[in-house]
Amino acid sequence: MTRLLLFLLSLYKRWLSPLLGANCRFHPSCSDYTRISIARFGPFKGFVLGSWRILRCQPLCEGGHDPVPDRFVLRRCGAQGAHTHD
């Protein structure tokens, strides 16, 4: 499953992303964020994190630097780089 998702992301990056242009509000891009998330947390949690990131990629969220977290956590808008507590 992991390899399939990573393969689909690579197809998107190679063929579809150039047609859409550089529109991501975040760095790394949403597709790179999803790829890193899947590699770090596995296919299910990585896909959830990537999907949550895509939902945050909209005008009500401030963009900017938003690295993949070291542990699984769904960040809210404006919480980039914020430390979370257990």
Contact map, one row per residue, 1 for C-alpha under 8 A:
11111000000000000000000000000000000000000010000000000000000000000000000000000000000000
11111100000000000000000000000000000001100110000000000000000000000000000000000000000000
11111110000000000000000000000000000000000000000000000000000000000000000000000000000000
11111111000000000000000000000000000000000000000000000000000000000000000000000000000000
11111111100000000000000000000000000000000010000000000000000000000000000000000000000000
01111111110000000000000000000000001001000000000000000000000000000000000000000000000000
00111111111000000000000000000000000000000000000000000000000000000000000000000000000000
00011111111100000000000000000000000000000000000000000000000000000000000000000000000000
00001111111110000000000000000010001000000000000000000000000000000000000000000000000000
00000111111111000000000000000000000000000000000000000000000000000000000000000000000000
00000011111111110000000000000000000000000000000000000000000000000000000000000000000000
00000001111111111000000000000000000000000000000000000000000000000000000000000000000000
00000000111111111100000000000010000000000000000000000000000000000000000000000000000000
00000000011111111100000000000000000000000000000000000000000000000000000000000000000000
00000000001111111110000000000000000000000000000000000000000000000000000000000000000000
00000000001111111111000000000000000000000000000000000000000000000000000000000000000000
00000000000111111111110000000000000000000000000000000000000000000000000000000000000000
00000000000011111111110000000000000000000000000000000000000000000000000000000000000000
00000000000000111111100000000000000000000000000000000000000000000000000000000000000000
00000000000000011111111000000000000000000000000000000000000000000000000000000000000000
00000000000000001111111000000000000000000000000000000000000000000000000000000000000000
00000000000000001101111100000000000000000000000000000000000000000000000000000000000000
00000000000000000001111110000000000000000000000000000000000000000000000000000000000000
00000000000000000000011111101100000000000000000000000000100000000000000000000000000000
00000000000000000000001111101000000000000000000000000000110001110000000000000000000000
00000000000000000000000111111100000000000000000000000000100000111100000000000000000000
00000000000000000000000111111100000000000000000000000000000000111110000000000000000000
00000000000000000000000001111101100000000000000000000000000000001110000000000000000000
00000000000000000000000111111111100000000000000000000000000000000000000000000000000000
00000000000000000000000101111111110000000000000001001100000000000000000000000000000000
00000000100010000000000000001111111000000000000001000000000000000000000000000000000000
00000000000000000000000000011111111100000000000000000000000000000000000000000000000000
00000000000000000000000000011111111110000000000001001000000000000011000000000000000000
00000000000000000000000000000111111111000000011011100000000000000000000000000000000000
00000100100000000000000000000011111111100000010001000000000000000000000000000000000000
00000000000000000000000000000001111111110000010000000000000000000001000000000000000000
00000000000000000000000000000000111111111100111011000000000000000001000000000000000000
01000100000000000000000000000000011111111111111000000000000000000000000000000000000000
01000000000000000000000000000000001111111110010000000000000000000000000000000000000000
00000000000000000000000000000000000111111100010000000000000000000000000000000000000000
00000000000000000000000000000000000011111111110000000000000000000000000100000000000000
01000000000000000000000000000000000011111111110000000000000000000000000000000000000000
11001000000000000000000000000000000001101111111000000000000000000000000000000000000000
00000000000000000000000000000000000001001111111100000000000000000000000000000000000000
00000000000000000000000000000000000011001111111110000000000000000000000100000000000000
00000000000000000000000000000000011111111111111111000000000000000000000000000000000000
00000000000000000000000000000000010011000011111111100000000000000000000000000000000000
00000000000000000000000000000000000000000001111111110000000000000000000000000000000000
00000000000000000000000000000000010010000000111111111000000000000000000111000000000000
00000000000000000000000000000110111010000000011111111100000000000000000000000000000000
00000000000000000000000000000000010000000000001111111110000000000000000000000000000000
00000000000000000000000000000000000000000000000111111111000000000000000001000000000000
00000000000000000000000000000100100000000000000011111111100000000000000000000000000000
00000000000000000000000000000100000000000000000001111111100000000000000000000000000000
00000000000000000000000000000000000000000000000000111111110000000000000000000000000000
00000000000000000000000000000000000000000000000000011111110010000000000000011000000000
00000000000000000000000111000000000000000000000000001111111010100000000000000000000000
00000000000000000000000010000000000000000000000000000011111110000000000000000000000000
00000000000000000000000000000000000000000000000000000000111111000000000000000000000000
00000000000000000000000000000000000000000000000000000000011111000000000000001000000000
00000000000000000000000000000000000000000000000000000001111111100000000000001100000000
00000000000000000000000010000000000000000000000000000000001111110000000000001100000000
00000000000000000000000011100000000000000000000000000000100011111100000000000000000000
00000000000000000000000011100000000000000000000000000000000001111100000000000000000000
00000000000000000000000001110000000000000000000000000000000000111110000000000001100000
00000000000000000000000001110000000000000000000000000000000000111111000000000001100000
00000000000000000000000000110000100000000000000000000000000000001111100000000001100000
00000000000000000000000000000000100110000000000000000000000000000111110000000000000000
00000000000000000000000000000000000000000000000000000000000000000011111110000000000000
00000000000000000000000000000000000000000000000000000000000000000001111100000000000000
00000000000000000000000000000000000000000000000000000000000000000000111110000000000000
00000000000000000000000000000000000000001000100010000000000000000000111111000000000000
00000000000000000000000000000000000000000000000010000000000000000000101111100000000000
00000000000000000000000000000000000000000000000010010000000000000000000111110000000000
00000000000000000000000000000000000000000000000000000000000000000000000011111011000000
00000000000000000000000000000000000000000000000000000001000000000000000001111111000000
00000000000000000000000000000000000000000000000000000001000111000000000000111111000000
00000000000000000000000000000000000000000000000000000000000011000000000000011111000000
00000000000000000000000000000000000000000000000000000000000000000000000000111111110000
00000000000000000000000000000000000000000000000000000000000000001110000000111111110000
00000000000000000000000000000000000000000000000000000000000000001110000000000011111000
00000000000000000000000000000000000000000000000000000000000000000000000000000011111100
00000000000000000000000000000000000000000000000000000000000000000000000000000000111110
00000000000000000000000000000000000000000000000000000000000000000000000000000000011111
00000000000000000000000000000000000000000000000000000000000000000000000000000000001111
00000000000000000000000000000000000000000000000000000000000000000000000000000000000111
